[in-house]
Amino acid sequence: MILVIIINVKGRIMLNRALGSGWGVLLPGVILGGLMFADLSINVWKAIIVSGLLVTSGMIWHKQLRHFVLLPSCVALVSGILVILMSLK
């Protein structure tokens, strides 16, 4: 509800900025969804999570890569969700 109010107050510019970062979530999701069918072990998924977190922390401090910090953080998030789903089976 608050997002709708902010979009209405700020206009279409706010809506374009909110939808512009959708590729940063979809791209890692598609890549990791494909890796899910490769039948990787839990240890490999944990390594992907750790590398995503390390790259995210490194990208925050870089002046130009800061704008793409959503990519490795979503890799870590989606990998964590996949590890949870795999451990439930």
Residue, then its C-alpha position, 0 to 999 in steps of 0.5 A: m500500500i505504501l509503495v502505491i502511495i509513493i508511486n502516485v506521489k512521485g509519478r512515473i519516474m519512481l515506477n520506472r526506477a522500481l521496475g528497472s532493477g527487476w533484471g537483477v533478480l531475474l537473471p540470477g534466478v534463471i541461472l541458478g534455476g538452471l544450475m539446480f538441474a545439474d544436481l550439485s551437492i550441498n557443499v557446492w551450493k554453500a560455496i556459491i552462497v559464500s562467494g555471492l556474499l563476498v562479492t557483494s561486500g566487495m562490490i559495495w565499496h567499488k564506485q562503479l560496480r556499486h550499481f550492480v550489487l543486486l546481482p551477487s546478493c540475489v545469487a546468495l539469496v536464491s542459493g540459500i533458498l535452494v539449499i533450504l529446499m534441498s534439505l527439506k527433501 
